């Protein structure tokens, strides 16, 4: 692996860093002020639409998608450092560049598995940033970390599928621009292979029988910028059979394909969040005094900052190695590393942000700094895409198998 970024990555990094400094960071406070004046908290502030237009004008658009027909055509290794930069402002930058979850994963699913009609109807407007989407898998009544537990029924009735079930923490579903759900449920609940029982279908938001019941909070936050996390009921909602993605029984495999690149995106954005926390920690340390000297002269603060820097450098190398392996040997060949970054990165970044909060005192848990919101987002990623314990179990089994 070559540690130097190639010319295209360097070019995009320079443009994206300038975009962040000139447009994104100054827009953070503006977005908060505009949101407070909106008729609905789920509406998009005008400044976000302005950022999207500017990002698109500069060619900083759909950077995540390796398919050159639809996206920037970047490899995982090329995109990873760009995702890190957007992680410094996770509420605005991913959305501004049309690289926000869950749309990214949904667009990848549609690009890889949808038929031409489905791409025309749903992928194209998502790529253009005209609509948003949601991925409906997690359920409140079962341990959804084991996808074989999913209880939502997708039953065929002639030329239609009938969807019945309850989902929650469906990211993006509160956004009025969310027009389509990718719903995972069981088309063959009694099938012999528990990983061939699930399928994915496209369910438009306005389908009769689909009800967005409420917004779920995350550590007291409603995550307005990403469209919230909703509880959604599917009560005999009917869609054409043509809304099936791929084949019946292929849902589990599609979900696994969706998760690999998504973890690179999440982990690199987390590293960007950690870098923002270190910057805030250093600025605070040189601007405040306690017990007769600057915080920057306190030994414990030295330790926090040094440990944070070492940790970030280690994490970045591991995530970049994982991205490189995914590009060279595929997701299966990078399985161990994909599991490792999901375990290591959120855990370590939560600790770094926690130290930054501590250094800021009361300000650290206030709305005047982004740290509390960064903490909530990082801590949630220890659960999202499967809890750490699931990845530890899988990784340990692979290690033990070498000695059997």
C-alpha positions, 0 to 999 in steps of 0.5 A: 500500500502506497501511503501517498494520496494520488493526484486526483485525491489530492486535487479533491482534498484541496477543493473540499478543504477550501469548500469547508472553510469558505462555505460549510463552517460559516454556515453551521450557525446560519443553519441553526438560526434558519431552522429555528424559524422554519414552519416544521423542524424537519424542513431543510434550511435554505443555507443547506440548499445553497451549500448543495448548489455550490458543491455541485457547481464545484464538482464536489458531488456524489463523491462516494459512488465508485460507479463512474456512470453515476458518481465520481468513480472514486475507489474506496481508498480515494474517497476515504480521506474525503469522507474524513474531511466531511466528518468535521461538520457531520450535520452539513457537509455530507448532505451538502455534497450528496454523500449523506447516509442513508442515501449513500447506501441506498444509492449503492443498492440501487446502482448495483441491484436495481433494474433500469426502471427502478434506477430511472424512477428512484436512483436518478432523482437521488443522485440529483439530490432532488429527493431523499430516501430511507432504509427500513430494516431495524424493528422494535420488537426483535433484536435486529442486530441479527437480521434473521430475526426480522418479522416484517412480512412481504407476502405476494398477492397476485401482481403485488406485494403486501407489506406488514410490520413495524420499523423504528430508527429509520433514518431520514424518514422524517424529512418531507423530501424522503420519498422512498423506503427500501424495506427489508422483510421476509418473503419466505419466513419458513424457508430452509435457509434462514439467510434466504428468507429476506427480500427488499422492496421499494415502497414509496412514502405515499403508499396507502398503509404506510404511516410515519408514526413519530420521530425517535430521539438519539440522546435527546437529539432529533437529528433534524439535518439528517431527517430524523429517525422515525418509527414507521408502520406498514399496515398491509401496504401494497406495491407492484411486484416490479418493486422487488430489488433483485430476487426473492430471498436476496435481501440478506446478501444485498444488506451485507453488500450495502454495509461494507462501503458504508462502514468505510464512510462512517469510520472516516467521518468519525475520524473527521469528528475526532479531528474537530474535537482535537482542534476544539480541545487545543483552542480551549486549552490555550485560551483558558486558565485554571489554578494559575496557569493555562490549561495548555500547561496542565499535564493531564491536558497534555496527555489527553491531546497526545493520546488523541493524536496517537489514536487518530493516526492509528485509526486512520491507517487501519481504515485506509488499509481496509479501503485499500483491501476492499479495492484490491481483494474485495469486501470478503477479502477485507472482512477482518479489517471491516469488522476491526474498524467498526469495533475500534473507530467509534469506541476510540472517537467517543473517548476523544470527544469525551475528553474534549467535552471535559476540557470545555466544562459546562460548555462541552455539554451545551449547544454553543459547541458541537461536542455534545452532538458529535458525542451522540453521533459517535456513540450511536455508531457503536450500535448502528450497522450492527453493535460492536459485540456482533462484529467482535463475535464474527472477528473472533470466530475467524481468528479461532478458525485458524487454529482448528 
